[in-house]
Amino acid sequence: MTLQTIPRTAVDGYLRLVRLPLDTTLGLLGRESAEIAVDRVDAGVRGFAGLLLRDDVLLDDSARRRTAADERAKALRLRTEAGLRAERADQEAEEREAKAEQRREQAKREAEQKRKRRTQTARKSAERRAEATQKAAAQTKEAVEDRAKRGRLETLERKSEALEEREEALTARDEAQRLGNAAARAKAACKNSAPAR
């Protein structure tokens, strides 16, 4: 040990002793920014002591410690920014999911309203056809009673049967149309429920 290393060792030992409770407390509290501040003060004291003692080793140590503290501060800032970005990204993802859910619910409501309108239209059409069929049947019956002739009666009965067949055909067509509409809705629902790419 030379005369030059004795003051350096004393400064180093003193700083380590002073830092011990601070480092322990800050480590337990998880205050990295405060730890960086303590490192900077430590580097400043070493630099000052290096100037006073004209010790290049202390000056170099001070510069290295100051650089290390700056790098740790930069890393802390970058981690903080990354955390904020991740938080913003999570919030944006949640907002997008909420909007997508709202759109799905709106589409579901609109599909239900459309289905109700179609059902109502089909019911009204069926009622009109039933009324027309009943009216035609009543007219046929009236005509049969007015004309008691057998040949005419057979003709009117054939007309009545034709109307019934027509009604069955219309009912079958409506049923086919309803099944087609149901298949189209099912297909649309499958497309809507598929995840977006």
mmCIF file of the C-alpha atoms, coordinates in Angstrom:
data_MODEL
# 
_entry.id   MODEL 
# 
loop_
_atom_site.group_PDB 
_atom_site.id 
_atom_site.type_symbol 
_atom_site.label_atom_id 
_atom_site.label_alt_id 
_atom_site.label_comp_id 
_atom_site.label_asym_id 
_atom_site.label_entity_id 
_atom_site.label_seq_id 
_atom_site.pdbx_PDB_ins_code 
_atom_site.Cartn_x 
_atom_site.Cartn_y 
_atom_site.Cartn_z 
_atom_site.occupancy 
_atom_site.B_iso_or_equiv 
_atom_site.pdbx_formal_charge 
_atom_site.auth_seq_id 
_atom_site.auth_comp_id 
_atom_site.auth_asym_id 
_atom_site.auth_atom_id 
_atom_site.pdbx_PDB_model_num 
ATOM 1   C CA . MET A 1 1   ? 0.000    0.000   0.000   1.00 0.00 ? 1   MET A CA 1 
ATOM 2   C CA . THR A 1 2   ? 1.372    3.361   -1.022  1.00 0.00 ? 2   THR A CA 1 
ATOM 3   C CA . LEU A 1 3   ? 0.723    6.800   0.363   1.00 0.00 ? 3   LEU A CA 1 
ATOM 4   C CA . GLN A 1 4   ? -1.509   7.429   -2.647  1.00 0.00 ? 4   GLN A CA 1 
ATOM 5   C CA . THR A 1 5   ? -3.724   4.357   -2.031  1.00 0.00 ? 5   THR A CA 1 
ATOM 6   C CA . ILE A 1 6   ? -4.345   5.063   1.671   1.00 0.00 ? 6   ILE A CA 1 
ATOM 7   C CA . PRO A 1 7   ? -6.584   8.119   1.129   1.00 0.00 ? 7   PRO A CA 1 
ATOM 8   C CA . ARG A 1 8   ? -8.308   6.361   -1.771  1.00 0.00 ? 8   ARG A CA 1 
ATOM 9   C CA . THR A 1 9   ? -9.055   3.325   0.413   1.00 0.00 ? 9   THR A CA 1 
ATOM 10  C CA . ALA A 1 10  ? -10.267  5.586   3.217   1.00 0.00 ? 10  ALA A CA 1 
ATOM 11  C CA . VAL A 1 11  ? -12.624  7.464   0.851   1.00 0.00 ? 11  VAL A CA 1 
ATOM 12  C CA . ASP A 1 12  ? -13.900  4.179   -0.592  1.00 0.00 ? 12  ASP A CA 1 
ATOM 13  C CA . GLY A 1 13  ? -14.430  2.626   2.850   1.00 0.00 ? 13  GLY A CA 1 
ATOM 14  C CA . TYR A 1 14  ? -16.157  5.736   4.185   1.00 0.00 ? 14  TYR A CA 1 
ATOM 15  C CA . LEU A 1 15  ? -18.520  5.919   1.177   1.00 0.00 ? 15  LEU A CA 1 
ATOM 16  C CA . ARG A 1 16  ? -19.354  2.211   1.443   1.00 0.00 ? 16  ARG A CA 1 
ATOM 17  C CA . LEU A 1 17  ? -20.111  2.627   5.131   1.00 0.00 ? 17  LEU A CA 1 
ATOM 18  C CA . VAL A 1 18  ? -22.342  5.657   4.532   1.00 0.00 ? 18  VAL A CA 1 
ATOM 19  C CA . ARG A 1 19  ? -24.120  3.964   1.608   1.00 0.00 ? 19  ARG A CA 1 
ATOM 20  C CA . LEU A 1 20  ? -24.862  0.674   3.376   1.00 0.00 ? 20  LEU A CA 1 
ATOM 21  C CA . PRO A 1 21  ? -28.015  1.760   5.261   1.00 0.00 ? 21  PRO A CA 1 
ATOM 22  C CA . LEU A 1 22  ? -29.205  3.830   2.278   1.00 0.00 ? 22  LEU A CA 1 
ATOM 23  C CA . ASP A 1 23  ? -28.738  0.964   -0.186  1.00 0.00 ? 23  ASP A CA 1 
ATOM 24  C CA . THR A 1 24  ? -30.448  -1.471  2.163   1.00 0.00 ? 24  THR A CA 1 
ATOM 25  C CA . THR A 1 25  ? -33.432  0.815   2.772   1.00 0.00 ? 25  THR A CA 1 
ATOM 26  C CA . LEU A 1 26  ? -33.845  1.778   -0.870  1.00 0.00 ? 26  LEU A CA 1 
ATOM 27  C CA . GLY A 1 27  ? -33.456  -1.853  -1.974  1.00 0.00 ? 27  GLY A CA 1 
ATOM 28  C CA . LEU A 1 28  ? -36.226  -2.920  0.391   1.00 0.00 ? 28  LEU A CA 1 
ATOM 29  C CA . LEU A 1 29  ? -38.468  -0.083  -0.776  1.00 0.00 ? 29  LEU A CA 1 
ATOM 30  C CA . GLY A 1 30  ? -37.746  -0.795  -4.429  1.00 0.00 ? 30  GLY A CA 1 
ATOM 31  C CA . ARG A 1 31  ? -36.847  2.838   -5.160  1.00 0.00 ? 31  ARG A CA 1 
ATOM 32  C CA . GLU A 1 32  ? -34.527  2.424   -8.115  1.00 0.00 ? 32  GLU A CA 1 
ATOM 33  C CA . SER A 1 33  ? -34.603  6.135   -8.993  1.00 0.00 ? 33  SER A CA 1 
ATOM 34  C CA . ALA A 1 34  ? -33.431  6.980   -5.458  1.00 0.00 ? 34  ALA A CA 1 
ATOM 35  C CA . GLU A 1 35  ? -30.688  4.358   -5.738  1.00 0.00 ? 35  GLU A CA 1 
ATOM 36  C CA . ILE A 1 36  ? -29.511  6.024   -8.943  1.00 0.00 ? 36  ILE A CA 1 
ATOM 37  C CA . ALA A 1 37  ? -29.456  9.409   -7.175  1.00 0.00 ? 37  ALA A CA 1 
ATOM 38  C CA . VAL A 1 38  ? -27.325  7.909   -4.377  1.00 0.00 ? 38  VAL A CA 1 
ATOM 39  C CA . ASP A 1 39  ? -24.976  6.435   -7.025  1.00 0.00 ? 39  ASP A CA 1 
ATOM 40  C CA . ARG A 1 40  ? -24.629  9.858   -8.623  1.00 0.00 ? 40  ARG A CA 1 
ATOM 41  C CA . VAL A 1 41  ? -23.851  11.495  -5.250  1.00 0.00 ? 41  VAL A CA 1 
ATOM 42  C CA . ASP A 1 42  ? -21.311  8.721   -4.593  1.00 0.00 ? 42  ASP A CA 1 
ATOM 43  C CA . ALA A 1 43  ? -19.690  9.367   -8.010  1.00 0.00 ? 43  ALA A CA 1 
ATOM 44  C CA . GLY A 1 44  ? -19.649  13.114  -7.299  1.00 0.00 ? 44  GLY A CA 1 
ATOM 45  C CA . VAL A 1 45  ? -17.985  12.657  -3.885  1.00 0.00 ? 45  VAL A CA 1 
ATOM 46  C CA . ARG A 1 46  ? -15.384  10.292  -5.408  1.00 0.00 ? 46  ARG A CA 1 
ATOM 47  C CA . GLY A 1 47  ? -14.719  12.815  -8.169  1.00 0.00 ? 47  GLY A CA 1 
ATOM 48  C CA . PHE A 1 48  ? -14.351  15.654  -5.655  1.00 0.00 ? 48  PHE A CA 1 
ATOM 49  C CA . ALA A 1 49  ? -12.033  13.529  -3.501  1.00 0.00 ? 49  ALA A CA 1 
ATOM 50  C CA . GLY A 1 50  ? -10.076  12.580  -6.609  1.00 0.00 ? 50  GLY A CA 1 
ATOM 51  C CA . LEU A 1 51  ? -9.603   16.251  -7.461  1.00 0.00 ? 51  LEU A CA 1 
ATOM 52  C CA . LEU A 1 52  ? -8.554   17.146  -3.901  1.00 0.00 ? 52  LEU A CA 1 
ATOM 53  C CA . LEU A 1 53  ? -6.203   14.207  -3.597  1.00 0.00 ? 53  LEU A CA 1 
ATOM 54  C CA . ARG A 1 54  ? -5.077   14.405  -7.233  1.00 0.00 ? 54  ARG A CA 1 
ATOM 55  C CA . ASP A 1 55  ? -5.916   10.720  -7.553  1.00 0.00 ? 55  ASP A CA 1 
ATOM 56  C CA . ASP A 1 56  ? -6.554   9.606   -11.138 1.00 0.00 ? 56  ASP A CA 1 
ATOM 57  C CA . VAL A 1 57  ? -7.926   6.242   -9.981  1.00 0.00 ? 57  VAL A CA 1 
ATOM 58  C CA . LEU A 1 58  ? -10.649  7.977   -7.937  1.00 0.00 ? 58  LEU A CA 1 
ATOM 59  C CA . LEU A 1 59  ? -11.403  10.286  -10.865 1.00 0.00 ? 59  LEU A CA 1 
ATOM 60  C CA . ASP A 1 60  ? -11.694  7.318   -13.249 1.00 0.00 ? 60  ASP A CA 1 
ATOM 61  C CA . ASP A 1 61  ? -13.837  5.446   -10.726 1.00 0.00 ? 61  ASP A CA 1 
ATOM 62  C CA . SER A 1 62  ? -16.038  8.541   -10.390 1.00 0.00 ? 62  SER A CA 1 
ATOM 63  C CA . ALA A 1 63  ? -16.450  8.811   -14.162 1.00 0.00 ? 63  ALA A CA 1 
ATOM 64  C CA . ARG A 1 64  ? -17.297  5.092   -14.473 1.00 0.00 ? 64  ARG A CA 1 
ATOM 65  C CA . ARG A 1 65  ? -19.833  5.308   -11.658 1.00 0.00 ? 65  ARG A CA 1 
ATOM 66  C CA . ARG A 1 66  ? -21.406  8.448   -13.135 1.00 0.00 ? 66  ARG A CA 1 
ATOM 67  C CA . THR A 1 67  ? -21.676  6.732   -16.554 1.00 0.00 ? 67  THR A CA 1 
ATOM 68  C CA . ALA A 1 68  ? -23.162  3.615   -14.939 1.00 0.00 ? 68  ALA A CA 1 
ATOM 69  C CA . ALA A 1 69  ? -25.717  5.748   -13.053 1.00 0.00 ? 69  ALA A CA 1 
ATOM 70  C CA . ASP A 1 70  ? -26.629  7.534   -16.280 1.00 0.00 ? 70  ASP A CA 1 
ATOM 71  C CA . GLU A 1 71  ? -27.099  4.208   -18.048 1.00 0.00 ? 71  GLU A CA 1 
ATOM 72  C CA . ARG A 1 72  ? -29.242  2.857   -15.208 1.00 0.00 ? 72  ARG A CA 1 
ATOM 73  C CA . ALA A 1 73  ? -31.346  6.050   -15.296 1.00 0.00 ? 73  ALA A CA 1 
ATOM 74  C CA . LYS A 1 74  ? -31.777  5.660   -19.056 1.00 0.00 ? 74  LYS A CA 1 
ATOM 75  C CA . ALA A 1 75  ? -32.753  1.990   -18.639 1.00 0.00 ? 75  ALA A CA 1 
ATOM 76  C CA . LEU A 1 76  ? -35.252  2.930   -15.912 1.00 0.00 ? 76  LEU A CA 1 
ATOM 77  C CA . ARG A 1 77  ? -36.761  5.619   -18.136 1.00 0.00 ? 77  ARG A CA 1 
ATOM 78  C CA . LEU A 1 78  ? -37.032  3.177   -21.066 1.00 0.00 ? 78  LEU A CA 1 
ATOM 79  C CA . ARG A 1 79  ? -38.645  0.524   -18.845 1.00 0.00 ? 79  ARG A CA 1 
ATOM 80  C CA . THR A 1 80  ? -41.122  3.096   -17.555 1.00 0.00 ? 80  THR A CA 1 
ATOM 81  C CA . GLU A 1 81  ? -41.969  4.201   -21.090 1.00 0.00 ? 81  GLU A CA 1 
ATOM 82  C CA . ALA A 1 82  ? -42.355  0.584   -22.190 1.00 0.00 ? 82  ALA A CA 1 
ATOM 83  C CA . GLY A 1 83  ? -44.676  -0.057  -19.276 1.00 0.00 ? 83  GLY A CA 1 
ATOM 84  C CA . LEU A 1 84  ? -46.774  2.981   -20.186 1.00 0.00 ? 84  LEU A CA 1 
ATOM 85  C CA . ARG A 1 85  ? -46.914  1.884   -23.827 1.00 0.00 ? 85  ARG A CA 1 
ATOM 86  C CA . ALA A 1 86  ? -47.955  -1.609  -22.809 1.00 0.00 ? 86  ALA A CA 1 
ATOM 87  C CA . GLU A 1 87  ? -50.639  -0.164  -20.549 1.00 0.00 ? 87  GLU A CA 1 
ATOM 88  C CA . ARG A 1 88  ? -51.910  2.074   -23.360 1.00 0.00 ? 88  ARG A CA 1 
ATOM 89  C CA . ALA A 1 89  ? -51.891  -0.894  -25.737 1.00 0.00 ? 89  ALA A CA 1 
ATOM 90  C CA . ASP A 1 90  ? -53.896  -2.933  -23.228 1.00 0.00 ? 90  ASP A CA 1 
ATOM 91  C CA . GLN A 1 91  ? -56.411  -0.104  -22.844 1.00 0.00 ? 91  GLN A CA 1 
ATOM 92  C CA . GLU A 1 92  ? -56.720  0.283   -26.604 1.00 0.00 ? 92  GLU A CA 1 
ATOM 93  C CA . ALA A 1 93  ? -57.196  -3.469  -26.999 1.00 0.00 ? 93  ALA A CA 1 
ATOM 94  C CA . GLU A 1 94  ? -59.911  -3.415  -24.342 1.00 0.00 ? 94  GLU A CA 1 
ATOM 95  C CA . GLU A 1 95  ? -61.598  -0.481  -26.070 1.00 0.00 ? 95  GLU A CA 1 
ATOM 96  C CA . ARG A 1 96  ? -61.442  -2.272  -29.442 1.00 0.00 ? 96  ARG A CA 1 
ATOM 97  C CA . GLU A 1 97  ? -62.902  -5.410  -27.885 1.00 0.00 ? 97  GLU A CA 1 
ATOM 98  C CA . ALA A 1 98  ? -65.687  -3.393  -26.239 1.00 0.00 ? 98  ALA A CA 1 
ATOM 99  C CA . LYS A 1 99  ? -66.500  -1.703  -29.558 1.00 0.00 ? 99  LYS A CA 1 
ATOM 100 C CA . ALA A 1 100 ? -66.462  -5.047  -31.354 1.00 0.00 ? 100 ALA A CA 1 
ATOM 101 C CA . GLU A 1 101 ? -68.825  -6.446  -28.729 1.00 0.00 ? 101 GLU A CA 1 
ATOM 102 C CA . GLN A 1 102 ? -71.123  -3.442  -29.207 1.00 0.00 ? 102 GLN A CA 1 
ATOM 103 C CA . ARG A 1 103 ? -71.089  -4.018  -32.972 1.00 0.00 ? 103 ARG A CA 1 
ATOM 104 C CA . ARG A 1 104 ? -71.883  -7.708  -32.476 1.00 0.00 ? 104 ARG A CA 1 
ATOM 105 C CA . GLU A 1 105 ? -74.753  -6.849  -30.151 1.00 0.00 ? 105 GLU A CA 1 
ATOM 106 C CA . GLN A 1 106 ? -76.062  -4.237  -32.607 1.00 0.00 ? 106 GLN A CA 1 
ATOM 107 C CA . ALA A 1 107 ? -75.859  -6.730  -35.484 1.00 0.00 ? 107 ALA A CA 1 
ATOM 108 C CA . LYS A 1 108 ? -77.650  -9.295  -33.354 1.00 0.00 ? 108 LYS A CA 1 
ATOM 109 C CA . ARG A 1 109 ? -80.435  -6.819  -32.531 1.00 0.00 ? 109 ARG A CA 1 
ATOM 110 C CA . GLU A 1 110 ? -80.751  -5.789  -36.168 1.00 0.00 ? 110 GLU A CA 1 
ATOM 111 C CA . ALA A 1 111 ? -80.901  -9.422  -37.296 1.00 0.00 ? 111 ALA A CA 1 
ATOM 112 C CA . GLU A 1 112 ? -83.591  -10.128 -34.713 1.00 0.00 ? 112 GLU A CA 1 
ATOM 113 C CA . GLN A 1 113 ? -85.622  -7.113  -35.877 1.00 0.00 ? 113 GLN A CA 1 
ATOM 114 C CA . LYS A 1 114 ? -85.231  -8.193  -39.494 1.00 0.00 ? 114 LYS A CA 1 
ATOM 115 C CA . ARG A 1 115 ? -86.346  -11.720 -38.612 1.00 0.00 ? 115 ARG A CA 1 
ATOM 116 C CA . LYS A 1 116 ? -89.394  -10.357 -36.784 1.00 0.00 ? 116 LYS A CA 1 
ATOM 117 C CA . ARG A 1 117 ? -90.296  -8.163  -39.766 1.00 0.00 ? 117 ARG A CA 1 
ATOM 118 C CA . ARG A 1 118 ? -89.988  -11.105 -42.155 1.00 0.00 ? 118 ARG A CA 1 
ATOM 119 C CA . THR A 1 119 ? -92.062  -13.301 -39.873 1.00 0.00 ? 119 THR A CA 1 
ATOM 120 C CA . GLN A 1 120 ? -94.710  -10.596 -39.587 1.00 0.00 ? 120 GLN A CA 1 
ATOM 121 C CA . THR A 1 121 ? -94.745  -10.071 -43.358 1.00 0.00 ? 121 THR A CA 1 
ATOM 122 C CA . ALA A 1 122 ? -95.023  -13.809 -43.966 1.00 0.00 ? 122 ALA A CA 1 
ATOM 123 C CA . ARG A 1 123 ? -97.842  -14.062 -41.414 1.00 0.00 ? 123 ARG A CA 1 
ATOM 124 C CA . LYS A 1 124 ? -99.740  -11.191 -43.042 1.00 0.00 ? 124 LYS A CA 1 
ATOM 125 C CA . SER A 1 125 ? -99.251  -12.753 -46.463 1.00 0.00 ? 125 SER A CA 1 
ATOM 126 C CA . ALA A 1 126 ? -100.532 -16.083 -45.144 1.00 0.00 ? 126 ALA A CA 1 
ATOM 127 C CA . GLU A 1 127 ? -103.537 -14.322 -43.586 1.00 0.00 ? 127 GLU A CA 1 
ATOM 128 C CA . ARG A 1 128 ? -104.322 -12.530 -46.854 1.00 0.00 ? 128 ARG A CA 1 
ATOM 129 C CA . ARG A 1 129 ? -104.058 -15.791 -48.768 1.00 0.00 ? 129 ARG A CA 1 
ATOM 130 C CA . ALA A 1 130 ? -106.233 -17.533 -46.191 1.00 0.00 ? 130 ALA A CA 1 
ATOM 131 C CA . GLU A 1 131 ? -108.819 -14.738 -46.461 1.00 0.00 ? 131 GLU A CA 1 
ATOM 132 C CA . ALA A 1 132 ? -108.669 -14.939 -50.238 1.00 0.00 ? 132 ALA A CA 1 
ATOM 133 C CA . THR A 1 133 ? -109.032 -18.690 -50.080 1.00 0.00 ? 133 THR A CA 1 
ATOM 134 C CA . GLN A 1 134 ? -111.978 -18.422 -47.692 1.00 0.00 ? 134 GLN A CA 1 
ATOM 135 C CA . LYS A 1 135 ? -113.574 -15.775 -49.873 1.00 0.00 ? 135 LYS A CA 1 
ATOM 136 C CA . ALA A 1 136 ? -113.059 -17.888 -52.972 1.00 0.00 ? 136 ALA A CA 1 
ATOM 137 C CA . ALA A 1 137 ? -114.440 -20.936 -51.180 1.00 0.00 ? 137 ALA A CA 1 
ATOM 138 C CA . ALA A 1 138 ? -117.491 -18.929 -50.064 1.00 0.00 ? 138 ALA A CA 1 
ATOM 139 C CA . GLN A 1 139 ? -118.049 -17.694 -53.600 1.00 0.00 ? 139 GLN A CA 1 
ATOM 140 C CA . THR A 1 140 ? -117.688 -21.209 -54.919 1.00 0.00 ? 140 THR A CA 1 
ATOM 141 C CA . LYS A 1 141 ? -120.187 -22.487 -52.387 1.00 0.00 ? 141 LYS A CA 1 
ATOM 142 C CA . GLU A 1 142 ? -122.618 -19.725 -53.244 1.00 0.00 ? 142 GLU A CA 1 
ATOM 143 C CA . ALA A 1 143 ? -122.317 -20.472 -56.926 1.00 0.00 ? 143 ALA A CA 1 
ATOM 144 C CA . VAL A 1 144 ? -122.917 -24.150 -56.271 1.00 0.00 ? 144 VAL A CA 1 
ATOM 145 C CA . GLU A 1 145 ? -126.074 -23.403 -54.309 1.00 0.00 ? 145 GLU A CA 1 
ATOM 146 C CA . ASP A 1 146 ? -127.313 -20.995 -57.017 1.00 0.00 ? 146 ASP A CA 1 
ATOM 147 C CA . ARG A 1 147 ? -126.752 -23.448 -59.792 1.00 0.00 ? 147 ARG A CA 1 
ATOM 148 C CA . ALA A 1 148 ? -128.013 -26.782 -58.705 1.00 0.00 ? 148 ALA A CA 1 
ATOM 149 C CA . LYS A 1 149 ? -127.001 -28.512 -61.845 1.00 0.00 ? 149 LYS A CA 1 
ATOM 150 C CA . ARG A 1 150 ? -124.792 -31.468 -61.426 1.00 0.00 ? 150 ARG A CA 1 
ATOM 151 C CA . GLY A 1 151 ? -122.305 -30.642 -64.171 1.00 0.00 ? 151 GLY A CA 1 
ATOM 152 C CA . ARG A 1 152 ? -121.873 -27.137 -62.879 1.00 0.00 ? 152 ARG A CA 1 
ATOM 153 C CA . LEU A 1 153 ? -121.423 -28.490 -59.357 1.00 0.00 ? 153 LEU A CA 1 
ATOM 154 C CA . GLU A 1 154 ? -118.591 -30.740 -60.499 1.00 0.00 ? 154 GLU A CA 1 
ATOM 155 C CA . THR A 1 155 ? -116.909 -27.838 -62.241 1.00 0.00 ? 155 THR A CA 1 
ATOM 156 C CA . LEU A 1 156 ? -117.169 -25.719 -59.142 1.00 0.00 ? 156 LEU A CA 1 
ATOM 157 C CA . GLU A 1 157 ? -115.801 -28.525 -57.011 1.00 0.00 ? 157 GLU A CA 1 
ATOM 158 C CA . ARG A 1 158 ? -112.821 -28.819 -59.374 1.00 0.00 ? 158 ARG A CA 1 
ATOM 159 C CA . LYS A 1 159 ? -112.266 -25.089 -58.969 1.00 0.00 ? 159 LYS A CA 1 
ATOM 160 C CA . SER A 1 160 ? -112.364 -25.466 -55.207 1.00 0.00 ? 160 SER A CA 1 
ATOM 161 C CA . GLU A 1 161 ? -109.833 -28.278 -55.371 1.00 0.00 ? 161 GLU A CA 1 
ATOM 162 C CA . ALA A 1 162 ? -107.658 -26.209 -57.670 1.00 0.00 ? 162 ALA A CA 1 
ATOM 163 C CA . LEU A 1 163 ? -107.743 -23.360 -55.171 1.00 0.00 ? 163 LEU A CA 1 
ATOM 164 C CA . GLU A 1 164 ? -106.803 -25.703 -52.361 1.00 0.00 ? 164 GLU A CA 1 
ATOM 165 C CA . GLU A 1 165 ? -103.932 -27.071 -54.422 1.00 0.00 ? 165 GLU A CA 1 
ATOM 166 C CA . ARG A 1 166 ? -102.901 -23.538 -55.201 1.00 0.00 ? 166 ARG A CA 1 
ATOM 167 C CA . GLU A 1 167 ? -103.015 -22.715 -51.479 1.00 0.00 ? 167 GLU A CA 1 
ATOM 168 C CA . GLU A 1 168 ? -100.905 -25.794 -50.731 1.00 0.00 ? 168 GLU A CA 1 
ATOM 169 C CA . ALA A 1 169 ? -98.476  -24.780 -53.466 1.00 0.00 ? 169 ALA A CA 1 
ATOM 170 C CA . LEU A 1 170 ? -98.298  -21.239 -52.070 1.00 0.00 ? 170 LEU A CA 1 
ATOM 171 C CA . THR A 1 171 ? -97.845  -22.604 -48.554 1.00 0.00 ? 171 THR A CA 1 
ATOM 172 C CA . ALA A 1 172 ? -95.100  -24.917 -49.801 1.00 0.00 ? 172 ALA A CA 1 
ATOM 173 C CA . ARG A 1 173 ? -93.455  -21.993 -51.618 1.00 0.00 ? 173 ARG A CA 1 
ATOM 174 C CA . ASP A 1 174 ? -93.646  -19.842 -48.477 1.00 0.00 ? 174 ASP A CA 1 
ATOM 175 C CA . GLU A 1 175 ? -92.176  -22.667 -46.423 1.00 0.00 ? 175 GLU A CA 1 
ATOM 176 C CA . ALA A 1 176 ? -89.354  -23.078 -48.948 1.00 0.00 ? 176 ALA A CA 1 
ATOM 177 C CA . GLN A 1 177 ? -88.740  -19.310 -48.863 1.00 0.00 ? 177 GLN A CA 1 
ATOM 178 C CA . ARG A 1 178 ? -88.766  -19.325 -45.043 1.00 0.00 ? 178 ARG A CA 1 
ATOM 179 C CA . LEU A 1 179 ? -86.256  -22.204 -44.986 1.00 0.00 ? 179 LEU A CA 1 
ATOM 180 C CA . GLY A 1 180 ? -84.098  -20.361 -47.521 1.00 0.00 ? 180 GLY A CA 1 
ATOM 181 C CA . ASN A 1 181 ? -84.201  -17.224 -45.385 1.00 0.00 ? 181 ASN A CA 1 
ATOM 182 C CA . ALA A 1 182 ? -83.328  -19.256 -42.282 1.00 0.00 ? 182 ALA A CA 1 
ATOM 183 C CA . ALA A 1 183 ? -80.376  -20.824 -44.131 1.00 0.00 ? 183 ALA A CA 1 
ATOM 184 C CA . ALA A 1 184 ? -79.217  -17.364 -45.251 1.00 0.00 ? 184 ALA A CA 1 
ATOM 185 C CA . ARG A 1 185 ? -79.445  -16.060 -41.666 1.00 0.00 ? 185 ARG A CA 1 
ATOM 186 C CA . ALA A 1 186 ? -77.527  -19.067 -40.381 1.00 0.00 ? 186 ALA A CA 1 
ATOM 187 C CA . LYS A 1 187 ? -74.855  -18.521 -43.019 1.00 0.00 ? 187 LYS A CA 1 
ATOM 188 C CA . ALA A 1 188 ? -74.656  -14.797 -42.158 1.00 0.00 ? 188 ALA A CA 1 
ATOM 189 C CA . ALA A 1 189 ? -74.456  -15.641 -38.463 1.00 0.00 ? 189 ALA A CA 1 
ATOM 190 C CA . CYS A 1 190 ? -71.570  -18.019 -39.160 1.00 0.00 ? 190 CYS A CA 1 
ATOM 191 C CA . LYS A 1 191 ? -69.770  -15.319 -41.129 1.00 0.00 ? 191 LYS A CA 1 
ATOM 192 C CA . ASN A 1 192 ? -70.364  -12.734 -38.380 1.00 0.00 ? 192 ASN A CA 1 
ATOM 193 C CA . SER A 1 193 ? -69.194  -15.071 -35.659 1.00 0.00 ? 193 SER A CA 1 
ATOM 194 C CA . ALA A 1 194 ? -65.956  -15.922 -37.505 1.00 0.00 ? 194 ALA A CA 1 
ATOM 195 C CA . PRO A 1 195 ? -62.973  -13.991 -35.976 1.00 0.00 ? 195 PRO A CA 1 
ATOM 196 C CA . ALA A 1 196 ? -61.741  -11.024 -38.018 1.00 0.00 ? 196 ALA A CA 1 
ATOM 197 C CA . ARG A 1 197 ? -58.341  -11.440 -39.642 1.00 0.00 ? 197 ARG A CA 1 
# 
